[in-house]
Amino acid sequence: MSVKQKKKSSAINGENNSSPENSNTHSNTDDKSQAAEVTKINELDELVVMQQAKINELEEELAQLRDTQLRKAAEMENMRKRLQRERDQIFQISRESAVLDFLPVSDDLQRTLDAMKNDDSGEAYIDGIKMVAKKFEEILEKQGVTKINETGVPFDVELHDALLSQKPEDESIESGTVIQVIENGYRIGEKTLRHAKVIVSQ
């Protein structure tokens, strides 16, 4: 064999001998690369899970804060309404008390007028008393007070206080009918301040 043929043969043998080693090297590199990639993906997955858990936690805290704020707002609104009701009640009680204090004055004025009808007092004096009585009635109306003084209506325990019952002169009047008002009653709104003292038919 010539020198050239020996070199060629050696080169071929060298290539054949190195091929398995190169293949193993490439295989190891690929495995390491894939392992690193899997590790990176796992780390990203863990990070996503942690971030989602944090988001869920923050959303829960936000929901709790919102619920707390809504409850506080509702409590404030209820307190405001309660205070308003209390103010209204205090005003109503004060107004009722003031009106009750005035009622005896109105009664006395009315009795005076009734007595003077059968007296020979001067006309001017009577007119003056009428003017005072009228002014007082206007004050009561301004305060939303209405008089209970109707006759010929059915007796109502919510409005009337029966002093006595008697047989009416008119036999067509049904039993339990108000035939005379002895003392006027008064209402303010839907509330009876004072029941009218009445005589009821038998």
C-alpha positions in Angstrom: 0.0 0.0 0.0 1.3 3.4 -0.9 1.7 6.3 1.5 -1.3 8.1 0.0 -3.5 5.1 0.4 -2.4 4.7 4.1 -3.2 8.3 4.9 -6.6 8.0 3.2 -7.4 4.9 5.1 -6.3 6.5 8.4 -8.5 9.5 7.7 -11.5 7.3 6.9 -10.9 5.3 10.1 -10.6 8.5 12.1 -13.9 9.7 10.8 -15.6 6.4 11.6 -14.0 6.4 15.1 -15.2 9.9 16.0 -18.8 9.7 14.8 -20.3 8.0 18.0 -18.6 10.4 20.3 -20.1 13.4 18.4 -23.6 11.8 18.5 -23.4 11.4 22.3 -22.3 15.0 22.8 -25.2 16.3 20.7 -27.7 14.1 22.6 -26.5 15.3 26.0 -26.7 18.9 24.9 -30.3 18.4 23.7 -31.3 16.7 27.0 -29.9 19.5 29.1 -31.6 22.1 26.9 -35.0 20.3 27.2 -34.6 20.0 31.0 -33.8 23.6 31.3 -36.8 24.5 29.2 -39.1 22.3 31.4 -37.7 23.9 34.6 -38.3 27.3 33.2 -41.9 26.4 32.2 -42.5 25.0 35.7 -41.2 28.1 37.3 -43.5 30.2 35.1 -46.4 28.0 36.0 -45.6 28.5 39.7 -45.3 32.2 39.2 -48.7 32.4 37.4 -50.3 30.3 40.2 -48.8 32.6 42.9 -49.9 35.8 41.0 -53.5 34.4 40.6 -53.6 33.6 44.3 -52.5 37.1 45.1 -55.2 38.5 42.7 -57.8 36.4 44.4 -56.7 37.6 47.8 -56.8 41.2 46.7 -60.3 40.8 45.2 -61.6 39.2 48.4 -60.1 42.1 50.4 -61.7 44.6 48.0 -65.1 42.9 48.3 -64.9 43.0 52.1 -64.0 46.7 52.1 -66.9 47.4 49.7 -69.3 45.4 52.0 -68.0 47.3 55.0 -68.5 50.7 53.3 -72.0 49.8 52.2 -72.9 48.7 55.7 -71.5 51.9 57.2 -73.4 54.0 54.6 -76.6 52.1 55.4 -76.0 52.7 59.2 -75.5 56.4 58.6 -78.7 56.6 56.5 -80.6 54.8 59.2 -79.2 57.1 61.9 -80.1 60.2 59.8 -83.7 58.9 59.3 -84.0 58.1 63.0 -82.8 61.6 64.0 -85.3 63.1 61.6 -88.1 61.0 63.1 -87.1 62.1 66.6 -87.0 65.7 65.6 -90.4 65.4 64.0 -91.8 63.7 67.1 -90.4 66.4 69.4 -91.9 69.1 67.2 -95.2 67.3 67.1 -95.3 66.8 70.9 -94.3 70.5 71.5 -97.0 71.7 69.1 -99.7 69.4 70.7 -98.7 70.7 74.1 -99.0 74.3 73.1 -102.3 73.8 71.5 -103.7 72.0 74.6 -102.7 74.9 76.7 -104.7 77.3 74.4 -107.9 75.2 74.3 -109.3 76.3 77.7 -109.0 79.9 76.5 -111.0 79.1 73.5 -113.6 77.3 75.6 -113.9 80.4 77.9 -114.3 82.7 74.9 -117.0 80.5 73.5 -118.9 80.3 76.8 -118.7 84.1 77.1 -120.2 84.5 73.7 -122.9 82.0 74.4 -123.8 83.8 77.7 -123.7 87.2 76.1 -126.3 86.2 73.5 -128.9 86.3 76.3 -127.5 89.5 77.9 -128.1 93.2 77.1 -124.4 93.9 76.7 -123.4 96.4 74.1 -123.1 95.3 70.5 -119.5 96.7 70.2 -118.4 94.6 73.2 -119.8 91.4 71.7 -118.2 92.2 68.3 -114.8 92.6 70.1 -115.2 89.2 71.8 -116.1 87.7 68.4 -113.0 89.1 66.8 -110.8 87.6 69.5 -112.5 84.2 69.2 -112.2 84.3 65.4 -108.4 85.2 65.6 -107.9 82.3 68.0 -109.7 79.9 65.6 -107.4 81.1 62.8 -104.4 80.3 64.9 -105.7 76.8 65.5 -106.4 76.3 61.8 -102.8 77.5 61.0 -101.5 74.8 63.3 -103.5 72.2 61.5 -106.0 71.9 64.3 -109.6 71.0 63.4 -112.6 71.3 65.7 -114.8 68.3 66.6 -118.3 69.9 67.1 -120.6 68.2 64.7 -124.1 67.0 65.8 -126.2 64.4 64.0 -123.2 62.1 63.4 -122.7 58.6 64.8 -120.9 58.4 68.2 -117.2 57.6 67.7 -115.0 56.6 70.6 -112.0 58.0 68.7 -113.6 61.5 68.6 -116.2 61.7 71.3 -116.6 61.3 75.1 -120.3 60.6 76.0 -121.3 62.5 79.1 -124.8 61.0 79.1 -127.4 59.5 76.8 -131.0 60.7 76.4 -134.0 60.1 74.3 -134.0 62.7 71.4 -137.0 64.9 70.7 -136.9 63.8 67.1 -137.8 60.1 67.1 -136.3 59.6 63.7 -132.8 60.1 65.1 -131.1 56.7 65.5 -129.7 55.5 68.7 -126.0 56.3 69.3 -126.2 59.6 67.5 -124.5 62.8 68.8 -127.4 65.2 69.5 -125.5 67.9 71.5 -121.9 69.0 71.9 -121.2 70.2 75.4 -117.5 70.9 74.9 -115.7 71.0 71.5 -113.1 68.4 70.8 -109.9 69.0 68.7 -107.8 67.0 66.3 -104.4 67.7 64.9 -103.8 65.8 61.7 -105.1 62.3 62.4 -104.6 62.5 66.1 -107.3 63.5 68.5 -106.0 66.1 71.0 -109.1 66.2 73.0 -112.4 64.3 72.7 -115.6 66.3 72.3 -117.9 66.0 75.3 -121.3 65.1 73.9 -124.8 63.9 74.6 -125.8 60.8 72.7 -129.3 59.6 71.7 -130.6 56.5 73.4 
